[in-house]
Amino acid sequence: MAEVLEDRSEQRLGTGHAGVPPVVRLIDDIARQFGYLPDDEAADAVANHVRQFWDPRMRQQLADEVARDPDQLDPLALAGARAVTP
């Protein structure tokens, strides 16, 4: 138990995402929320969320990140992103 508490004390808000573009972090977080669904349904849910709630500028930033380095995204996030980006 002490080890767990010690590990948690090392964590600080905002860490763990250093160098990750905000749109990548956001779509990965969204994909995790739909992780309980089968993969194809989860990817569709991610894509629908992005279509409904993301500003076109955010979708463009996402498209740029997918083009630059698709491996930085969670696989479900990538599938959803590819459904909504050119």
C-alpha positions as a printed NumPy array, in Angstrom:
array([[  0.   ,   0.   ,   0.   ],
       [  2.807,   2.409,   0.819],
       [  4.291,   1.827,  -2.634],
       [  1.005,   2.774,  -4.307],
       [  0.712,   5.945,  -2.254],
       [  4.337,   6.777,  -2.927],
       [  3.817,   6.299,  -6.68 ],
       [  0.744,   8.515,  -6.601],
       [  2.625,  11.271,  -4.803],
       [  4.988,  11.4  ,  -7.768],
       [  2.118,  12.23 , -10.127],
       [  1.273,  15.812, -10.858],
       [ -1.571,  17.288, -12.848],
       [ -0.59 ,  17.799, -16.464],
       [  2.244,  15.289, -16.505],
       [  2.259,  12.237, -18.702],
       [  1.202,  14.23 , -21.736],
       [  4.398,  16.165, -22.369],
       [  4.934,  16.563, -26.074],
       [  1.53 ,  15.115, -27.005],
       [ -0.513,  17.509, -29.132],
       [ -3.785,  18.48 , -27.407],
       [ -6.   ,  17.072, -30.173],
       [ -4.218,  13.71 , -29.935],
       [ -4.63 ,  13.606, -26.167],
       [ -8.284,  14.575, -26.505],
       [ -9.206,  12.016, -29.15 ],
       [ -7.328,   9.306, -27.254],
       [ -9.343,  10.203, -24.137],
       [-12.559,  10.024, -26.141],
       [-11.572,   6.631, -27.583],
       [-10.987,   5.295, -24.066],
       [-14.548,   6.264, -23.132],
       [-15.879,   4.03 , -25.916],
       [-13.431,   1.178, -25.295],
       [-16.166,  -1.074, -23.919],
       [-17.792,  -1.261, -27.378],
       [-16.711,  -3.577, -30.19 ],
       [-13.928,  -1.92 , -32.203],
       [-16.041,  -0.911, -35.212],
       [-18.769,   0.596, -33.015],
       [-16.192,   2.375, -30.862],
       [-14.499,   3.91 , -33.913],
       [-17.906,   5.064, -35.199],
       [-18.722,   6.583, -31.799],
       [-15.395,   8.451, -31.756],
       [-15.994,   9.737, -35.288],
       [-19.535,  10.833, -34.423],
       [-18.302,  12.675, -31.346],
       [-15.683,  14.527, -33.375],
       [-18.241,  15.419, -36.064],
       [-20.738,  16.718, -33.525],
       [-18.546,  18.591, -31.092],
       [-15.213,  19.535, -32.657],
       [-14.625,  22.84 , -34.366],
       [-13.403,  22.543, -37.985],
       [-10.035,  23.941, -36.9  ],
       [ -9.654,  21.115, -34.388],
       [-10.563,  18.563, -37.059],
       [ -7.906,  20.081, -39.306],
       [ -5.313,  19.886, -36.526],
       [ -6.292,  16.25 , -36.051],
       [ -5.91 ,  15.576, -39.772],
       [ -2.472,  17.192, -39.667],
       [ -1.423,  15.012, -36.729],
       [ -2.732,  11.851, -38.399],
       [ -0.776,  12.716, -41.535],
       [  2.354,  13.564, -39.545],
       [  2.419,  10.504, -37.275],
       [ -0.592,   8.169, -37.186],
       [  1.15 ,   5.871, -34.696],
       [  0.853,   8.485, -31.956],
       [ -2.896,   7.836, -31.722],
       [ -4.672,   5.005, -29.964],
       [ -5.873,   2.525, -32.651],
       [ -9.553,   3.285, -31.949],
       [ -8.841,   7.005, -31.999],
       [ -7.008,   6.607, -35.303],
       [ -9.89 ,   4.679, -36.859],
       [-12.338,   7.352, -35.718],
       [-10.058,  10.144, -36.903],
       [ -9.681,   8.601, -40.334],
       [-13.468,   8.488, -40.659],
       [-13.745,  12.259, -40.205],
       [-10.559,  13.639, -41.732],
       [ -9.673,  13.916, -45.4  ]])
